[in-house]
Each structure stands twice: as structure tokens, then as C-alpha cells.
Amino acid sequence: MTRALTYSPFKYYFGIFAPFLFCCLIALFFRPSGTLAKEFLHIHQSFHWIKNDIIIYNLPAGLWVFSLTLISFNIQKLRLLFFLAPLSFIVILEILQYLAITDGTYDILDIIIPFSFFLISILLYSFNRNYFSLKKDKVWSQITYFSLFISVILADVN
């Protein structure tokens, strides 16, 4: 017998913010200096005890897409736009990097890992719809969505 997850605002936001916080910590403390967020927060040193480039460079984008996709299910107006925006942003950024129009290095894993987390968030939502649906305060979903979107851009832009 399986028990369905029950809704609580704390669990909802924890399920979204825990992966996002992990993503931000990696970007702030394990990536090289020079991003806008690190400059703004005066973080000039990076830790080097995580040696896996997938964790440092690819996983944060996947976690970011995961969090934003789960939030997008609670945005009523322009739902499809909000739903596809994070993954579209990642793909467009990688295309621009491939064409050498923007800073960064093209890496197919930067598309595969976010796409995988996109699918995981869809599956998670479809099996636990009540857990990831806000009962009230849908405006907070929009505010949270834009805050997370912009914060990751600042954490990744040189």
C-alpha cells in the first residue's frame, strides 16, 4: 500500500528551494570567480574539493530547470511560456555558446542534464499533483519564478 504525499506549503517550497539552494551554493562557491553574483557578494575564492565537472558545471542547470518547472505548474496565465522558458533558455544559451556569440563553452551535457531534470519534474508532478499544487497564493509562484530565473542568470553571467 502506497501513501500519497500530502500537501503542505512548507513541503512544497522546500521541495523547490532545496534543489535551487544547492544549485546556487555550487555556482557561488565552486565555480571560478568573475560572475556577477560572486562580484556582488564579494566572493573571490572558490573551493576545489569537488573535482567532478558535471557536478560543478552541469548539475546546477538541471536543478534550476527542475525547480522552475515545478513552480510553473502553479502559474495560470501564460502557463506554457513559463513551463518551457527554463529549458528554452538553456538550449538557446548553448546554441549561442556553440556559435561563439556569448561567453562559455558548448557542452552537450548542458542540454542533456537539464532536459533530464525537466522530465523528472514532469513525472514527479504527474504522480504527486496534490503535493506540488498550491492551494492559495498563486501570485507567489510568479514572484518566486522570476526571482529564481533572474538569480541564476546573475550567478552564471560574467
N, C-alpha and C positions, 0 to 999 in steps of 0.2 A: 504494500500500500504506500503510495507516494503522497506527500503533503504538498499542496501548492503554497508558494510563498505568499505571505500576506503583506498587504501594502502598509507602509508607514513612511511619512515624509523623510525621516532620518535615514532609513534604509535606502530610500530612493536616491537621495542626494549623496549618501556615502558610496553607493554603487556607481555613481557617476564621477564624484570628485576624487575617490581613492585612485583610480587609474590615471586621472588627469594630474593629480598631485605628483604621482610617481613620474609621469612624463615630464613635468616641469622640473622636478629635482634632478633628473638625468640631464636635461638641457642646461640647467644653471650650473651644476657642479661637476659634470663630467665631460662636457664639450669644451673645445678650445675657446679662449677669450675672443671678444670682438663683437658679440651680438648686442643688439640694442638693450635687451633686458639685463644682461650682465653689466653693461656700462651704467645703466640707470641705477642698479642696485649696488654698484661699486664692488662687483665680484671679479677679481682679477686673477684668481688662481683656480685651477681645475685639479680634481683628484684623479689619480691614474690607476687606482686599484681595480677598476673594471676594464679588462683588456679586450672584451668582445665588442667589435664594431657594430654588430647587429643590435646589441642592447643599447649602445650609445647613440647610434645614428638612425636606426630603422624602427625600433620599438616605440619611441616617443610618438612618432607619426601615427602608428597603429592605435595606440592608446587614445590619442587625441581624436581620431576618427570614431573610435568606439564610444567615447563619452558624448561627442556631438551627435552621433546617430541616435543614441538613446534619448537624448534631450529632444531631438527633432520630432519624435513621435508625439510629443505633447504640444507642439505648435500647430495651431489650427489654420491660420492664414498662410498661404504660400507653402504648405507642408512639403510638397515635392522639392521645391527650391532648397529649403533648409535641410531636407533629407539627403540630397545629392551634393550640396555645396562642399562639405569637407573632402569627400573623395575626389570631386572635380578639381578642387584647389590643388590637391596633391598631384594629380595627373598633369594638370596644366603646368605646375611648377617643375615637374620632372621633364616635361617636353621643352620648357624654356631653358632648363639646365643642359639638356641634350644639344640644343641649338646654340649654346653658349651665349644666350641673351641675358641670363642672370647668373649671379654667383652660385657656386655649388657644383657638385659632381653628380652626373646622371648615374643612377643605380636602379636596376630593375626591382631590387628588393624594396626600394622606397615606394613602389607601386603594389607589389605583391603583399607585403605585410599589412599596410592599411586596408587593402581590399579584403584580406582575410579577417581583420578585426571588424570591418563593415559587415561581413556575412555573419560573424559570430554575434554581433549586436542585434542583427535582424532575427536570428534564431533564438537568442535569449529573450528578446521582446515577444516573439510569437508564442513561446512556451510559457512565459510569465507576464502576460499582458497586464494583469491587475497590479503586479508589483512595480512595473515601470510606467504606469499611467498616473499622472497627478489627478487628484480629485478636485483640487482647487488651485488657485494661484498659477494659472497657465501663463500669465504675464511674466512671472519669474522665470519660466522656461526660456522665454525670448531674451530676457536680460542676461540670464546665465549663458545662453548660447552665444550671444555676441561677445560677452566678456571672455569666454574660453577661446573663441575664434581669434580675437584680437591679441590675447595674451600669448598664444602660440606663435602668431606671426612675429610679435616682438621678440620672442625667445629664439627665433630662428633667423631673423634678418640681420645681416651685418651692416 
